[in-house]
């Protein structure tokens, strides 16, 4: 039994980055030998075990043989005769196909049969072997790594291989859960726009997210969007979300907030009248198709539908502002409303030359919500009921009390004439 450290931990150490998780490959062992040594089996599709003390993952060296389309169409062979070189050859990228004996100190004794260290130095994402084409998830993984390491380029031969995989229909066999898993992880990287760029270049974005892909080449009004191209704007919005360290729900809302612009009739361009409601309608099928979590979907729906109104809210009087807060369900879900505003800030600042501009709507609307929330709605409802009000009438009384509270707060905050 020989044990080697492999993959991401070595890659990150060579790049001088913090090492998060360590993965290990075991050569010359059987599942029975691993369990006898105290390891606990956890793998479903192939033999993976947890170390009895560190709980890190130890996988038996294995090979994979393609038997059908999609990422599940494999026969896995894990046996004592599988070598370390066999295991490294099945990996996706050269920078992830580096190994080191478990007892080697520092970065000594690296085993690098596919030139991963050279590709790290050259900042290149390159597939290990043509077996890359057998697993379409690797397209998504490479795009995610491009978002994590935005100064890396994709090797020309790898880019060509990915295009061929898309043309062969491999990505069409991906299951929704795996697509969402990789897309969501890519959205959380340092530059999410690079993920979309790589997926567009190979044609995968058009297959997986056609509603997003069609935004490129769609013009916008230059007075609002100096970058003009809607797809370029989308990338800038996502990168602003990463810069502001937004959570996943906000980043997904940024990804989908302008979907309706892709369906604007050509004869009205570069204006996009009513694109917000079109965006909300397109979002539903996309989220259903990818099985996006409900919380992400609901946040994105509010942002898609209301972001134009939220941007213009500085022009609203107290009554219009309270109605906007109600449509956003801000009184019941104030934390989600704060995330809605963060997504809108990313949208406003994700524009050419406006990245450093403030977004006053965010603090203004949070203050408006706080003023309206100060109303004792239970007391208002009780008084209204005592006067014979019922149902919607009580709701109107509560709304009126919130409008008055917001008006009073604005008057108190206004500078003296």
Buried (B, 14 or more C-beta within 10 A) or exposed (E): EBBBBBBBBBBBBBEEEEEEEBBBBBBBBBBEBBEEBEBEEEBEEEBBBBBEEEEBBBBBBBBBEEEEBBBBBBEBBBEBEBBBBBBBBBBBBBBBBBBBBBEBEEEEEBBBBBBBBEBBEEEBBBBBBEBBBBBBBBBBBBBBBBBBBBEBBBBEEBBEBBBEBBEEEBBEEBEEEBBBBBBBBBBBBEBBBBBBBBBBBBBBBBBBBEBBBBBBEBBBEEEBBEBBBBBBBBBBBBBBBBBBEBEBBBBBBBBBBBBBBBBBEEEEBBEBEEBBEBBBBBBEEBBEBBEBBEBBBBBBBBBBBBBBBBBEBEEBEBBBBBBBBBEBBBBEBBEBBBBBBBBBBBBBBBBEEBEEEEBEBBEBBBBBBEBBBEBEBEEBBEBBEEEEBEEEEBBEBBBBBBBBBBBEBBEEEEEEE
